[in-house]
Amino acid sequence: MKQTLILATLLFFSLTTTPLLAQQDHFIEDSIERLENSRKYLLLVAELMPEEKYNYKATEESLSFSENLMHIGFALDWHSQSLIGDRAARVYQTDTVFKPANKTKAEMMARIDQTFTEAIALLQDIEPGQLNDELDYFGLNRSKRQIFMLLADHITHHRAQMLVSMRLNGLVPPRYVLYQ
């Protein structure tokens, strides 16, 4: 009887925890797919904007096209490598890796591509249970899962500003691709 009770308990817990772990595994897979799709679309946007228009600003207060592009890279690097990966953070005001000054279009695109590669590699190494680990995010407690979702929103926000810059320069942005 005791062995039956133990077996039933183990069976119950395996049935209730397996779907949760599977969902977390799917979150990581889905997040990687989303980052890959976002990378492709962002690089296509960056490629279609002529290099001579990279300094274009929609308004005086706006970031330029190249500043938006590199800001996406800086935020991707900070969220993944520093916040989630525990690497010392770059200082935005003094950083030169993600500043567009003295960089060609090709150099900026290569930096963005490499930053996506590094973020995806970090995400691939996260154990599903770590997604619930909470971090200090500007004074708020946020899980690693939430950080990846916030990051996706941030990329979309600044990429949309880049699309507006393309439109204001008479260019047709690439067709939106779902699930990025």
ZAMARGU-4260 file (C-alpha; in steps of 0.2 Angstrom, whole numbers, plus 5000, padded with zeros to 4 digits):
<rodrens>
0) 5000/5000/5000 | 5014/5012/5005 | 5023/5009/4988 | 5007/5012/4979 | 5004/5029/4987
5) 5022/5034/4983 | 5020/5028/4965 | 5003/5038/4964 | 5011/5053/4971 | 5026/5053/4959
10) 5014/5050/4945 | 5004/5065/4950 | 5018/5077/4951 | 5026/5071/4935 | 5009/5074/4926
15) 5007/5091/4933 | 5025/5098/4932 | 5029/5091/4914 | 5017/5103/4905 | 5024/5118/4915
20) 5042/5113/4910 | 5037/5110/4892 | 5029/5127/4891 | 5045/5135/4898 | 5055/5126/4885
25) 5043/5132/4872 | 5045/5150/4878 | 5064/5149/4875 | 5061/5141/4858 | 5048/5154/4854
30) 5059/5168/4860 | 5074/5162/4850 | 5063/5161/4834 | 5057/5179/4838 | 5074/5185/4839
35) 5080/5177/4823 | 5065/5184/4814 | 5068/5201/4822 | 5086/5201/4817 | 5082/5196/4798
40) 5069/5210/4797 | 5079/5223/4806 | 5094/5219/4795 | 5083/5221/4779 | 5077/5238/4785
45) 5095/5243/4788 | 5100/5237/4771 | 5086/5246/4762 | 5090/5263/4769 | 5104/5271/4759
50) 5119/5275/4769 | 5118/5294/4765 | 5102/5294/4775 | 5108/5285/4790 | 5109/5302/4799
55) 5091/5307/4795 | 5081/5312/4810 | 5062/5313/4809 | 5062/5328/4821 | 5076/5337/4829
60) 5072/5328/4846 | 5072/5311/4837 | 5086/5298/4836 | 5093/5297/4819 | 5091/5281/4809
65) 5108/5275/4813 | 5106/5280/4832 | 5090/5270/4833 | 5099/5255/4825 | 5113/5255/4837
70) 5102/5259/4851 | 5093/5243/4848 | 5110/5234/4848 | 5115/5242/4864 | 5099/5238/4873
75) 5099/5220/4866 | 5117/5218/4873 | 5113/5226/4890 | 5097/5216/4893 | 5105/5200/4888
80) 5123/5200/4892 | 5123/5212/4907 | 5106/5210/4915 | 5103/5192/4912 | 5121/5186/4909
85) 5129/5196/4923 | 5142/5204/4912 | 5148/5221/4918 | 5137/5234/4909 | 5143/5246/4896
90) 5140/5264/4900 | 5128/5271/4886 | 5136/5289/4887 | 5154/5283/4885 | 5151/5267/4875
95) 5159/5267/4858 | 5154/5249/4852 | 5136/5255/4850 | 5138/5273/4844 | 5136/5276/4826
100) 5150/5289/4825 | 5164/5284/4813 | 5155/5268/4808 | 5150/5263/4791 | 5133/5256/4787
105) 5141/5239/4785 | 5150/5240/4801 | 5134/5244/4810 | 5124/5230/4802 | 5138/5218/4807
110) 5138/5224/4825 | 5119/5222/4826 | 5120/5204/4818 | 5134/5199/4830 | 5124/5206/4845
115) 5109/5196/4840 | 5120/5180/4839 | 5127/5183/4856 | 5109/5186/4864 | 5102/5170/4856
120) 5117/5160/4862 | 5114/5166/4879 | 5096/5162/4878 | 5100/5145/4872 | 5110/5142/4888
125) 5096/5147/4900 | 5088/5133/4909 | 5069/5134/4909 | 5068/5135/4928 | 5079/5151/4927
130) 5065/5160/4917 | 5057/5164/4934 | 5072/5171/4942 | 5068/5189/4946 | 5080/5204/4943
135) 5080/5222/4948 | 5074/5231/4932 | 5075/5250/4936 | 5068/5247/4953 | 5055/5234/4948
140) 5056/5215/4951 | 5055/5207/4934 | 5058/5189/4929 | 5070/5184/4915 | 5055/5179/4905
145) 5048/5197/4907 | 5065/5204/4902 | 5065/5195/4886 | 5047/5201/4882 | 5052/5219/4887
150) 5067/5217/4875 | 5056/5212/4861 | 5045/5227/4864 | 5060/5238/4864 | 5066/5232/4847
155) 5049/5234/4839 | 5048/5252/4846 | 5064/5258/4839 | 5062/5248/4823 | 5046/5257/4820
160) 5054/5274/4821 | 5067/5268/4808 | 5052/5263/4797 | 5045/5281/4799 | 5062/5288/4794
165) 5061/5277/4778 | 5044/5283/4774 | 5049/5301/4776 | 5063/5298/4764 | 5051/5291/4751
170) 5056/5273/4754 | 5044/5259/4755 | 5049/5248/4771 | 5049/5230/4768 | 5033/5221/4771
175) 5029/5217/4789 | 5033/5199/4793 | 5022/5191/4807 | 5029/5184/4823 | 5044/5195/4826
</rodrens>
